[in-house]
Amino acid sequence: MQTIVIFIIGFLVGCGVAVTILRPKYIGILRVDTSDPDGPFIFLEASESIDFIASKKSVMLKVNLKNYISHN
């Protein structure tokens, strides 16, 4: 019985460590504005420096799709 409890506690601690380590690391936000009739525009709001971004092979961004210009 004690072995099962120790196994379950170890499994839960391992899952917590794995979730913390493997959590997606976003470097910024990609804002997409589709309200302009000239076409969609994208804006990058980076939370890291350009040198850091350029040194990576790939990066992850959150995407925010929003119409910033109201058409009344």
C-alpha positions in Angstrom: 0.0 0.0 0.0 2.8 2.4 0.9 4.5 1.7 -2.5 1.3 2.6 -4.4 1.0 5.9 -2.5 4.7 6.8 -3.1 4.2 5.9 -6.8 1.1 8.2 -7.1 2.9 11.1 -5.4 5.9 10.6 -7.6 3.7 10.5 -10.7 1.9 13.7 -9.7 5.1 15.5 -9.0 6.5 14.4 -12.3 3.4 15.6 -14.2 3.7 19.0 -12.5 7.4 19.3 -13.4 6.7 18.3 -17.0 3.9 20.8 -17.4 6.1 23.6 -16.1 9.0 22.7 -18.4 7.0 22.0 -21.5 4.7 25.0 -21.2 4.6 27.0 -24.5 6.9 30.0 -24.3 5.4 32.9 -26.3 7.8 35.7 -27.3 5.0 38.2 -28.2 1.7 39.0 -29.8 0.8 39.1 -33.5 -2.1 41.5 -33.9 -4.1 41.1 -37.1 -6.4 44.0 -38.1 -8.9 43.1 -40.9 -11.0 46.3 -40.7 -9.1 48.3 -43.3 -10.5 48.0 -46.8 -6.9 48.0 -48.2 -6.4 44.5 -46.8 -5.4 43.0 -43.5 -2.5 44.5 -41.6 -0.3 42.7 -39.0 1.6 44.1 -36.1 4.2 42.4 -34.0 4.4 43.2 -30.3 7.6 41.4 -29.1 8.4 40.9 -25.5 12.0 39.9 -26.3 14.8 41.7 -28.1 15.3 41.5 -31.8 18.7 39.8 -31.3 17.0 37.1 -29.2 14.3 36.5 -31.8 16.9 36.4 -34.7 19.0 33.8 -32.9 16.1 31.3 -32.8 15.1 28.9 -35.5 11.4 29.3 -34.7 9.3 31.3 -32.3 5.8 31.1 -30.9 3.4 34.1 -31.0 -0.1 34.6 -29.6 -2.5 35.8 -32.3 -5.0 38.6 -31.6 -7.5 39.0 -34.4 -9.4 42.3 -33.9 -10.9 45.0 -36.0 -9.4 48.3 -34.7 -11.2 50.7 -37.1 -15.0 50.9 -36.6 -17.1 51.4 -39.7 -20.1 53.5 -38.6 
